[in-house]
Amino acid sequence: MLQTVVVPLLAVAALFALWELAVALFDIPVYLLPAPSRIWVDSTANAWTLAGHTAATLKTVLLGFLVSVLVSLPLAVVITSSVWLANAVYPVLVLTQSIPKVALAPILVILLGTNELPRIVVTFLVAFFPLVIAIATGLLSVPGELIELGRSYRGSWLQMLWRIKLPYAVPMIFSGLKVAVTLSVVGAVVGEFVNADAGLGYFIVTSTAFFETPLAFSALILLSVMGIALFQLVVFVERRFFPWSAGAGQPMVA
């Protein structure tokens, strides 16, 4: 409890205290760097507006993340089942990641229209690549002895996938899910910067345009909290439903 909750909270509190002190000590203008107290005041005054934009961004994040999971899992299974398929698909995957998503977003707006779909596609494109790689790595890391054992029992390809490969790959799968869910927040904001009439990314653009910097920082903090909350949700699912996973409940230090 002390290491996982109290220490992080104290670290965050110390950071905000130093921030508040630095703004007061150096007399930094509000439009450049608002103090945490000013951000809090402006946030509470615009709480309902921020809540609406948060809900819009969260919807885009969850939809993009869900699509990335639904595409990444079968795609990883396909590319790990055949060397020929891997050689054919991997270059396409790398190509999709080599294109800057900020540059791609306006083109998607032209192709898909000025609706939520381009933002979901951008979110999906940002999130799915690390998830595919993590799942594929997990599936390929199964020891050959286990594969031979499954074959000796005349297990079918589907049985070995379901009973041997996927359970063994669970730690890598959840590592990919943790990365993908946080990147989904990034993708959603990128999409909102280009085309949106709601969402925290859109709110940041409009706030900074009118030099309402405290509100922009409020949206930024909410995005951080959203990413942390979604990450912890994936951690909870791993601990609750896959307690045997090597990564479940382990600290990220040696």
Secondary structure, DSSP 8 states (H G I E B T S, - for coil): -IIIIIHHHHHHHHHHHHHHHHHHHHT--TTTS--HHHHHHHHHHTHHHHHHHHHHHHHHHHHHHHHHHHHHHHHHHHHHH-HHHHHHHHHHHHHHHHS-HHHHHHHHHHHH-SSSHHHHHHHHHHHHHHHHHHHHHHHHTS-HHHHHHHHHTT--HHHHIIIIIHHHHHHHHHHHHHHHHHHHHHHHHHHHHHS-SSSHHHHHHHHHHTT-HHHHHHHHHHHHHHHHHHHHHHHHHHHHH-TTSTTTT--S--
